Amino acid sequence: MTQNIPPQAVFFDVDDTLYDHLIPFRKALQNILHTNTDFPYEHAYHRMRYFSDTLSAQAGGTPTHGRVLEDMRRNRFILSLSEFGLSLTPDQAQKVQDDYLGNQFAIELFDGAEGLIHELMSRGTVVGLITNGPPEHQFQKIKALGVNHVISPDRIFISGAVGITKPDRGLFDHVTESLGLTSTGCYYIGDSWRNDVVGAISAGWNVLWFNHRGVQPESEHQPHHVVTSYNDIAEVLLELFVD
């Protein structure tokens, strides 16, 4: 990656990148399944995300509505939690999903996220979002975080609205083409190895892997930077503006 060339654009993932996605997951398990403090929430969360991605890929991309979406959401909990000794019926899985969904709108930005977005924009950088999911659902989370008041709608790209799902490089190509950007001038910050690292690298973008949970790489792809906090992210990006 070329150093000291300010980024043309910086895009963020949403789930577990702008906010702590583990919080609504933990609350749902505690509220519905009455799991205790010793339950391995973080490990179970990673398995739920794995099955969510796997089932979505099997469905041809992130489902956005109807029976396919409902089945995927239930089955990801049934499959992931079975690995931790919790056998859920479809009805139980639906109750967990419903509680999980409700908790996703009581969320807050990670410390440092909003300040970094404002700082990048003040330096003339295009700032936007790229996220997988049904349009209405994802935008409700974006509104809950208040980011819609900072980032203009034409710079928010939701897979269900575009019709292309990460890690398909086509979603990233769509962003550059829509906004008249170059891939070499675009930076992407995301937590998911499969969706964010693989997808953005495949499109020729510069990638900051937000590995704040300390997980292992899943392939031979090489992110340009590995960061674990918004202080790290700010340090990497703002240094590029130094002459």
Secondary structure, DSSP 8 states (H G I E B T S, - for coil): --TT---SEEEE--BTTTB-THHHHHHHIIIII---TTS-HHHHHHHHHHHHHHHHHHTTS---SHHHHHHHHHHHHHHHHHTTT----HHHHHHHHHHHHHHTTS--B-TTHHHHHHHHHHTT-EEEEEE-S-HHHHHHHHHHHTGGGTS-GGGEEEHHHHT--TT-HHHHHHHHHHHT--GGGEEEEES-IIIIIIHHHHTT-EEEEE-TT-----SS---SEEESSHHHHHHHHHHTT--
